[in-house]
Amino acid sequence: MLVEFAWLKNDALVERATIRVTADAQCVHLASFHVAHQLCGDAARLVLSNFPPESKLTTVDLDMPIHDSSDWESIDMGEYTFAFQCQIDA
């Protein structure tokens, strides 16, 4: 499954990326944080970590059902927002 995401601080874009989540565990090192990801059954597991100290975030665990997003979805984390959309690989 492809997961396109945007990391925002107070609605301003900080970082944007796309990852391909597969059955193989992988980790992507971005400027703002790391994303470990893997398909686990009928969900994609994403673990966001290594945030800058000023963010006051430690680790965020996300289990996303495997699906095609019809629009952007988002998770509010205080002054930060993790916005994403998913696309099942053809």
Backbone as XML, in Angstrom:
<?xml version="1.0"?>
<chain id="A" units="angstrom">
  <residue number="1" name="MET">
    <atom name="N" x="0.843" y="-1.163" z="0.000"/>
    <atom name="CA" x="0.000" y="0.000" z="0.000"/>
    <atom name="C" x="0.898" y="1.240" z="0.000"/>
  </residue>
  <residue number="2" name="LEU">
    <atom name="N" x="0.549" y="2.191" z="-0.823"/>
    <atom name="CA" x="1.247" y="3.473" z="-0.831"/>
    <atom name="C" x="0.597" y="4.392" z="0.191"/>
  </residue>
  <residue number="3" name="VAL">
    <atom name="N" x="1.424" y="5.053" z="0.975"/>
    <atom name="CA" x="0.932" y="6.032" z="1.937"/>
    <atom name="C" x="1.650" y="7.347" z="1.646"/>
  </residue>
  <residue number="4" name="GLU">
    <atom name="N" x="0.892" y="8.322" z="1.201"/>
    <atom name="CA" x="1.425" y="9.670" z="0.992"/>
    <atom name="C" x="1.057" y="10.462" z="2.235"/>
  </residue>
  <residue number="5" name="PHE">
    <atom name="N" x="2.017" y="11.171" z="2.796"/>
    <atom name="CA" x="1.691" y="11.920" z="4.000"/>
    <atom name="C" x="2.342" y="13.287" z="4.013"/>
  </residue>
  <residue number="6" name="ALA">
    <atom name="N" x="1.744" y="14.127" z="4.832"/>
    <atom name="CA" x="2.247" y="15.479" z="5.051"/>
    <atom name="C" x="2.314" y="15.695" z="6.557"/>
  </residue>
  <residue number="7" name="TRP">
    <atom name="N" x="3.415" y="16.279" z="7.020"/>
    <atom name="CA" x="3.620" y="16.603" z="8.429"/>
    <atom name="C" x="3.511" y="18.111" z="8.539"/>
  </residue>
  <residue number="8" name="LEU">
    <atom name="N" x="2.554" y="18.569" z="9.336"/>
    <atom name="CA" x="2.303" y="19.998" z="9.455"/>
    <atom name="C" x="2.466" y="20.464" z="10.896"/>
  </residue>
  <residue number="9" name="LYS">
    <atom name="N" x="2.948" y="21.696" z="11.046"/>
    <atom name="CA" x="3.029" y="22.337" z="12.364"/>
    <atom name="C" x="2.190" y="23.600" z="12.273"/>
  </residue>
  <residue number="10" name="ASN">
    <atom name="N" x="1.145" y="23.672" z="13.091"/>
    <atom name="CA" x="0.222" y="24.811" z="13.055"/>
    <atom name="C" x="-0.245" y="25.104" z="11.627"/>
  </residue>
  <residue number="11" name="ASP">
    <atom name="N" x="-0.622" y="24.050" z="10.923"/>
    <atom name="CA" x="-1.145" y="24.103" z="9.551"/>
    <atom name="C" x="-0.120" y="24.510" z="8.493"/>
  </residue>
  <residue number="12" name="ALA">
    <atom name="N" x="1.148" y="24.627" z="8.846"/>
    <atom name="CA" x="2.203" y="24.922" z="7.859"/>
    <atom name="C" x="2.929" y="23.621" z="7.528"/>
  </residue>
  <residue number="13" name="LEU">
    <atom name="N" x="3.106" y="23.349" z="6.255"/>
    <atom name="CA" x="3.773" y="22.121" z="5.834"/>
    <atom name="C" x="5.230" y="22.112" z="6.278"/>
  </residue>
  <residue number="14" name="VAL">
    <atom name="N" x="5.614" y="21.046" z="6.968"/>
    <atom name="CA" x="6.995" y="20.870" z="7.415"/>
    <atom name="C" x="7.695" y="19.852" z="6.522"/>
  </residue>
  <residue number="15" name="GLU">
    <atom name="N" x="6.996" y="18.760" z="6.214"/>
    <atom name="CA" x="7.610" y="17.702" z="5.411"/>
    <atom name="C" x="6.524" y="16.898" z="4.725"/>
  </residue>
  <residue number="16" name="ARG">
    <atom name="N" x="6.866" y="16.383" z="3.547"/>
    <atom name="CA" x="5.932" y="15.562" z="2.774"/>
    <atom name="C" x="6.712" y="14.415" z="2.162"/>
  </residue>
  <residue number="17" name="ALA">
    <atom name="N" x="6.109" y="13.223" z="2.153"/>
    <atom name="CA" x="6.788" y="12.049" z="1.606"/>
    <atom name="C" x="5.761" y="10.987" z="1.222"/>
  </residue>
  <residue number="18" name="THR">
    <atom name="N" x="6.216" y="10.009" z="0.477"/>
    <atom name="CA" x="5.408" y="8.849" z="0.121"/>
    <atom name="C" x="6.220" y="7.608" z="0.438"/>
  </residue>
  <residue number="19" name="ILE">
    <atom name="N" x="5.580" y="6.633" z="1.087"/>
    <atom name="CA" x="6.249" y="5.369" z="1.377"/>
    <atom name="C" x="5.411" y="4.220" z="0.831"/>
  </residue>
  <residue number="20" name="ARG">
    <atom name="N" x="6.071" y="3.138" z="0.501"/>
    <atom name="CA" x="5.388" y="1.911" z="0.076"/>
    <atom name="C" x="5.496" y="0.938" z="1.238"/>
  </residue>
  <residue number="21" name="VAL">
    <atom name="N" x="4.361" y="0.618" z="1.840"/>
    <atom name="CA" x="4.322" y="-0.287" z="2.978"/>
    <atom name="C" x="4.123" y="-1.706" z="2.445"/>
  </residue>
  <residue number="22" name="THR">
    <atom name="N" x="5.044" y="-2.600" z="2.791"/>
    <atom name="CA" x="4.989" y="-3.990" z="2.336"/>
    <atom name="C" x="5.108" y="-4.924" z="3.547"/>
  </residue>
  <residue number="23" name="ALA">
    <atom name="N" x="5.120" y="-6.216" z="3.277"/>
    <atom name="CA" x="5.267" y="-7.201" z="4.350"/>
    <atom name="C" x="6.656" y="-7.152" z="4.979"/>
  </residue>
  <residue number="24" name="ASP">
    <atom name="N" x="7.622" y="-6.584" z="4.269"/>
    <atom name="CA" x="8.983" y="-6.457" z="4.796"/>
    <atom name="C" x="9.091" y="-5.210" z="5.669"/>
  </residue>
  <residue number="25" name="ALA">
    <atom name="N" x="9.628" y="-5.359" z="6.870"/>
    <atom name="CA" x="9.818" y="-4.215" z="7.764"/>
    <atom name="C" x="10.855" y="-3.270" z="7.158"/>
  </residue>
  <residue number="26" name="GLN">
    <atom name="N" x="10.545" y="-1.978" z="7.162"/>
    <atom name="CA" x="11.439" y="-0.965" z="6.611"/>
    <atom name="C" x="11.409" y="0.268" z="7.495"/>
  </residue>
  <residue number="27" name="CYS">
    <atom name="N" x="12.405" y="1.135" z="7.332"/>
    <atom name="CA" x="12.443" y="2.399" z="8.067"/>
    <atom name="C" x="12.919" y="3.496" z="7.117"/>
  </residue>
  <residue number="28" name="VAL">
    <atom name="N" x="12.229" y="4.613" z="7.156"/>
    <atom name="CA" x="12.575" y="5.773" z="6.347"/>
    <atom name="C" x="12.994" y="6.880" z="7.304"/>
  </residue>
  <residue number="29" name="HIS">
    <atom name="N" x="14.162" y="7.462" z="7.056"/>
    <atom name="CA" x="14.677" y="8.531" z="7.902"/>
    <atom name="C" x="14.430" y="9.866" z="7.202"/>
  </residue>
  <residue number="30" name="LEU">
    <atom name="N" x="13.516" y="10.638" z="7.762"/>
    <atom name="CA" x="13.177" y="11.942" z="7.210"/>
    <atom name="C" x="13.843" y="13.030" z="8.039"/>
  </residue>
  <residue number="31" name="ALA">
    <atom name="N" x="13.764" y="14.249" z="7.602"/>
    <atom name="CA" x="14.383" y="15.351" z="8.343"/>
    <atom name="C" x="13.708" y="15.573" z="9.696"/>
  </residue>
  <residue number="32" name="SER">
    <atom name="N" x="12.382" y="15.359" z="9.782"/>
    <atom name="CA" x="11.634" y="15.656" z="10.999"/>
    <atom name="C" x="11.454" y="14.472" z="11.944"/>
  </residue>
  <residue number="33" name="PHE">
    <atom name="N" x="11.525" y="13.248" z="11.418"/>
    <atom name="CA" x="11.300" y="12.056" z="12.227"/>
    <atom name="C" x="11.618" y="10.819" z="11.391"/>
  </residue>
  <residue number="34" name="HIS">
    <atom name="N" x="11.548" y="9.657" z="12.019"/>
    <atom name="CA" x="11.728" y="8.371" z="11.330"/>
    <atom name="C" x="10.371" y="7.684" z="11.234"/>
  </residue>
  <residue number="35" name="VAL">
    <atom name="N" x="10.183" y="6.900" z="10.174"/>
    <atom name="CA" x="8.957" y="6.122" z="10.003"/>
    <atom name="C" x="9.347" y="4.663" z="9.785"/>
  </residue>
  <residue number="36" name="ALA">
    <atom name="N" x="9.067" y="3.809" z="10.772"/>
    <atom name="CA" x="9.216" y="2.362" z="10.609"/>
    <atom name="C" x="7.854" y="1.867" z="10.149"/>
  </residue>
  <residue number="37" name="HIS">
    <atom name="N" x="7.826" y="0.962" z="9.162"/>
    <atom name="CA" x="6.533" y="0.527" z="8.637"/>
    <atom name="C" x="6.578" y="-0.909" z="8.141"/>
  </residue>
  <residue number="38" name="GLN">
    <atom name="N" x="5.395" y="-1.552" z="8.204"/>
    <atom name="CA" x="5.253" y="-2.937" z="7.765"/>
    <atom name="C" x="3.771" y="-3.285" z="7.700"/>
  </residue>
  <residue number="39" name="LEU">
    <atom name="N" x="3.409" y="-4.118" z="6.706"/>
    <atom name="CA" x="2.052" y="-4.650" z="6.669"/>
    <atom name="C" x="1.958" y="-5.770" z="7.691"/>
  </residue>
  <residue number="40" name="CYS">
    <atom name="N" x="0.909" y="-5.736" z="8.487"/>
    <atom name="CA" x="0.665" y="-6.751" z="9.517"/>
    <atom name="C" x="-0.782" y="-7.195" z="9.386"/>
  </residue>
  <residue number="41" name="GLY">
    <atom name="N" x="-1.003" y="-8.291" z="8.683"/>
    <atom name="CA" x="-2.372" y="-8.769" z="8.469"/>
    <atom name="C" x="-3.128" y="-7.829" z="7.566"/>
  </residue>
  <residue number="42" name="ASP">
    <atom name="N" x="-4.235" y="-7.277" z="8.069"/>
    <atom name="CA" x="-5.066" y="-6.391" z="7.252"/>
    <atom name="C" x="-4.845" y="-4.913" z="7.573"/>
  </residue>
  <residue number="43" name="ALA">
    <atom name="N" x="-3.675" y="-4.604" z="8.161"/>
    <atom name="CA" x="-3.364" y="-3.214" z="8.500"/>
    <atom name="C" x="-1.903" y="-2.896" z="8.202"/>
  </residue>
  <residue number="44" name="ALA">
    <atom name="N" x="-1.650" y="-1.625" z="8.006"/>
    <atom name="CA" x="-0.277" y="-1.134" z="7.861"/>
    <atom name="C" x="0.115" y="-0.544" z="9.215"/>
  </residue>
  <residue number="45" name="ARG">
    <atom name="N" x="1.218" y="-1.005" z="9.755"/>
    <atom name="CA" x="1.690" y="-0.473" z="11.036"/>
    <atom name="C" x="2.777" y="0.546" z="10.739"/>
  </residue>
  <residue number="46" name="LEU">
    <atom name="N" x="2.592" y="1.754" z="11.226"/>
    <atom name="CA" x="3.582" y="2.820" z="11.114"/>
    <atom name="C" x="3.973" y="3.254" z="12.515"/>
  </residue>
  <residue number="47" name="VAL">
    <atom name="N" x="5.263" y="3.395" z="12.746"/>
    <atom name="CA" x="5.763" y="3.877" z="14.024"/>
    <atom name="C" x="6.608" y="5.110" z="13.720"/>
  </residue>
  <residue number="48" name="LEU">
    <atom name="N" x="6.134" y="6.258" z="14.187"/>
    <atom name="CA" x="6.844" y="7.517" z="13.994"/>
    <atom name="C" x="7.686" y="7.760" z="15.243"/>
  </residue>
  <residue number="49" name="SER">
    <atom name="N" x="8.964" y="8.086" z="15.051"/>
    <atom name="CA" x="9.855" y="8.295" z="16.202"/>
    <atom name="C" x="10.975" y="9.258" z="15.834"/>
  </residue>
  <residue number="50" name="ASN">
    <atom name="N" x="11.840" y="9.528" z="16.792"/>
    <atom name="CA" x="12.994" y="10.417" z="16.614"/>
    <atom name="C" x="12.590" y="11.819" z="16.183"/>
  </residue>
  <residue number="51" name="PHE">
    <atom name="N" x="11.583" y="12.348" z="16.854"/>
    <atom name="CA" x="11.135" y="13.717" z="16.601"/>
    <atom name="C" x="12.138" y="14.697" z="17.189"/>
  </residue>
  <residue number="52" name="PRO">
    <atom name="N" x="12.198" y="15.924" z="16.679"/>
    <atom name="CA" x="13.050" y="16.942" z="17.300"/>
    <atom name="C" x="12.577" y="17.192" z="18.738"/>
  </residue>
  <residue number="53" name="PRO">
    <atom name="N" x="13.501" y="17.478" z="19.660"/>
    <atom name="CA" x="13.123" y="17.683" z="21.067"/>
    <atom name="C" x="12.056" y="18.756" z="21.273"/>
  </residue>
  <residue number="54" name="GLU">
    <atom name="N" x="12.075" y="19.818" z="20.473"/>
    <atom name="CA" x="11.102" y="20.891" z="20.661"/>
    <atom name="C" x="9.664" y="20.464" z="20.358"/>
  </residue>
  <residue number="55" name="SER">
    <atom name="N" x="9.487" y="19.339" z="19.652"/>
    <atom name="CA" x="8.132" y="18.869" z="19.336"/>
    <atom name="C" x="7.437" y="18.259" z="20.548"/>
  </residue>
  <residue number="56" name="LYS">
    <atom name="N" x="8.236" y="17.817" z="21.531"/>
    <atom name="CA" x="7.712" y="17.159" z="22.738"/>
    <atom name="C" x="6.980" y="15.857" z="22.415"/>
  </residue>
  <residue number="57" name="LEU">
    <atom name="N" x="7.189" y="15.308" z="21.210"/>
    <atom name="CA" x="6.617" y="14.016" z="20.831"/>
    <atom name="C" x="7.683" y="12.947" z="21.012"/>
  </residue>
  <residue number="58" name="THR">
    <atom name="N" x="7.266" y="11.762" z="21.404"/>
    <atom name="CA" x="8.226" y="10.668" z="21.564"/>
    <atom name="C" x="8.018" y="9.647" z="20.454"/>
  </residue>
  <residue number="59" name="THR">
    <atom name="N" x="7.069" y="8.746" z="20.636"/>
    <atom name="CA" x="6.776" y="7.719" z="19.636"/>
    <atom name="C" x="5.279" y="7.696" z="19.386"/>
  </residue>
  <residue number="60" name="VAL">
    <atom name="N" x="4.910" y="7.590" z="18.112"/>
    <atom name="CA" x="3.498" y="7.512" z="17.734"/>
    <atom name="C" x="3.297" y="6.220" z="16.955"/>
  </residue>
  <residue number="61" name="ASP">
    <atom name="N" x="2.427" y="5.332" z="17.455"/>
    <atom name="CA" x="2.099" y="4.071" z="16.781"/>
    <atom name="C" x="0.778" y="4.228" z="16.045"/>
  </residue>
  <residue number="62" name="LEU">
    <atom name="N" x="0.780" y="3.903" z="14.753"/>
    <atom name="CA" x="-0.435" y="3.990" z="13.942"/>
    <atom name="C" x="-0.711" y="2.641" z="13.283"/>
  </residue>
  <residue number="63" name="ASP">
    <atom name="N" x="-1.935" y="2.172" z="13.368"/>
    <atom name="CA" x="-2.387" y="0.988" z="12.630"/>
    <atom name="C" x="-3.442" y="1.462" z="11.651"/>
  </residue>
  <residue number="64" name="MET">
    <atom name="N" x="-3.091" y="1.442" z="10.351"/>
    <atom name="CA" x="-3.997" y="1.907" z="9.308"/>
    <atom name="C" x="-4.582" y="0.713" z="8.585"/>
  </residue>
  <residue number="65" name="PRO">
    <atom name="N" x="-5.900" y="0.619" z="8.507"/>
    <atom name="CA" x="-6.485" y="-0.453" z="7.697"/>
    <atom name="C" x="-6.012" y="-0.305" z="6.248"/>
  </residue>
  <residue number="66" name="ILE">
    <atom name="N" x="-5.838" y="-1.401" z="5.573"/>
    <atom name="CA" x="-5.453" y="-1.356" z="4.160"/>
    <atom name="C" x="-6.678" y="-0.883" z="3.380"/>
  </residue>
  <residue number="67" name="HIS">
    <atom name="N" x="-6.544" y="0.273" z="2.726"/>
    <atom name="CA" x="-7.686" y="0.855" z="2.028"/>
    <atom name="C" x="-7.228" y="1.907" z="1.025"/>
  </residue>
  <residue number="68" name="ASP">
    <atom name="N" x="-8.157" y="2.300" z="0.174"/>
    <atom name="CA" x="-7.968" y="3.440" z="-0.716"/>
    <atom name="C" x="-8.658" y="4.628" z="-0.072"/>
  </residue>
  <residue number="69" name="SER">
    <atom name="N" x="-7.925" y="5.699" z="0.155"/>
    <atom name="CA" x="-8.518" y="6.902" z="0.734"/>
    <atom name="C" x="-9.315" y="7.635" z="-0.334"/>
  </residue>
  <residue number="70" name="SER">
    <atom name="N" x="-10.455" y="8.175" z="0.069"/>
    <atom name="CA" x="-11.233" y="8.984" z="-0.861"/>
    <atom name="C" x="-10.813" y="10.445" z="-0.778"/>
  </residue>
  <residue number="71" name="ASP">
    <atom name="N" x="-10.097" y="10.804" z="0.295"/>
    <atom name="CA" x="-9.620" y="12.157" z="0.510"/>
    <atom name="C" x="-8.511" y="12.083" z="1.556"/>
  </residue>
  <residue number="72" name="TRP">
    <atom name="N" x="-7.917" y="13.198" z="1.885"/>
    <atom name="CA" x="-6.902" y="13.231" z="2.932"/>
    <atom name="C" x="-7.545" y="12.906" z="4.278"/>
  </residue>
  <residue number="73" name="GLU">
    <atom name="N" x="-6.838" y="12.122" z="5.072"/>
    <atom name="CA" x="-7.239" y="11.812" z="6.435"/>
    <atom name="C" x="-6.191" y="12.458" z="7.334"/>
  </residue>
  <residue number="74" name="SER">
    <atom name="N" x="-6.523" y="12.715" z="8.597"/>
    <atom name="CA" x="-5.524" y="13.355" z="9.445"/>
    <atom name="C" x="-5.663" y="12.935" z="10.901"/>
  </residue>
  <residue number="75" name="ILE">
    <atom name="N" x="-4.536" y="13.056" z="11.593"/>
    <atom name="CA" x="-4.465" y="12.774" z="13.020"/>
    <atom name="C" x="-3.883" y="14.015" z="13.675"/>
  </residue>
  <residue number="76" name="ASP">
    <atom name="N" x="-4.632" y="14.575" z="14.607"/>
    <atom name="CA" x="-4.221" y="15.781" z="15.313"/>
    <atom name="C" x="-3.329" y="15.401" z="16.485"/>
  </residue>
  <residue number="77" name="MET">
    <atom name="N" x="-2.164" y="16.031" z="16.581"/>
    <atom name="CA" x="-1.207" y="15.781" z="17.658"/>
    <atom name="C" x="-0.821" y="17.110" z="18.306"/>
  </residue>
  <residue number="78" name="GLY">
    <atom name="N" x="-1.809" y="17.841" z="18.753"/>
    <atom name="CA" x="-1.532" y="19.156" z="19.341"/>
    <atom name="C" x="-1.239" y="20.168" z="18.258"/>
  </residue>
  <residue number="79" name="GLU">
    <atom name="N" x="-0.050" y="20.770" z="18.310"/>
    <atom name="CA" x="0.294" y="21.753" z="17.276"/>
    <atom name="C" x="0.726" y="21.082" z="15.972"/>
  </residue>
  <residue number="80" name="TYR">
    <atom name="N" x="0.853" y="19.764" z="15.975"/>
    <atom name="CA" x="1.240" y="19.010" z="14.778"/>
    <atom name="C" x="0.056" y="18.233" z="14.225"/>
  </residue>
  <residue number="81" name="THR">
    <atom name="N" x="0.087" y="17.994" z="12.919"/>
    <atom name="CA" x="-0.923" y="17.171" z="12.251"/>
    <atom name="C" x="-0.205" y="16.217" z="11.316"/>
  </residue>
  <residue number="82" name="PHE">
    <atom name="N" x="-0.599" y="14.946" z="11.358"/>
    <atom name="CA" x="-0.114" y="13.938" z="10.426"/>
    <atom name="C" x="-1.263" y="13.679" z="9.462"/>
  </residue>
  <residue number="83" name="ALA">
    <atom name="N" x="-1.171" y="14.217" z="8.243"/>
    <atom name="CA" x="-2.191" y="14.044" z="7.220"/>
    <atom name="C" x="-1.701" y="12.985" z="6.238"/>
  </residue>
  <residue number="84" name="PHE">
    <atom name="N" x="-2.612" y="12.118" z="5.794"/>
    <atom name="CA" x="-2.192" y="11.034" z="4.912"/>
    <atom name="C" x="-3.319" y="10.599" z="4.003"/>
  </residue>
  <residue number="85" name="GLN">
    <atom name="N" x="-2.936" y="9.929" z="2.928"/>
    <atom name="CA" x="-3.881" y="9.247" z="2.075"/>
    <atom name="C" x="-3.248" y="7.951" z="1.608"/>
  </residue>
  <residue number="86" name="CYS">
    <atom name="N" x="-4.079" y="6.922" z="1.501"/>
    <atom name="CA" x="-3.594" y="5.578" z="1.187"/>
    <atom name="C" x="-4.099" y="5.140" z="-0.182"/>
  </residue>
  <residue number="87" name="GLN">
    <atom name="N" x="-3.286" y="4.340" z="-0.852"/>
    <atom name="CA" x="-3.667" y="3.784" z="-2.137"/>
    <atom name="C" x="-3.194" y="2.342" z="-2.184"/>
  </residue>
  <residue number="88" name="ILE">
    <atom name="N" x="-4.133" y="1.432" z="-2.405"/>
    <atom name="CA" x="-3.776" y="0.021" z="-2.523"/>
    <atom name="C" x="-3.069" y="-0.178" z="-3.848"/>
  </residue>
  <residue number="89" name="ASP">
    <atom name="N" x="-1.949" y="-0.852" z="-3.807"/>
    <atom name="CA" x="-1.177" y="-1.119" z="-5.024"/>
    <atom name="C" x="-1.966" y="-2.022" z="-5.953"/>
  </residue>
  <residue number="90" name="ALA">
    <atom name="N" x="-1.922" y="-1.731" z="-7.237"/>
    <atom name="CA" x="-2.620" y="-2.554" z="-8.231"/>
    <atom name="C" x="-1.783" y="-3.761" z="-8.591"/>
  </residue>
</chain>
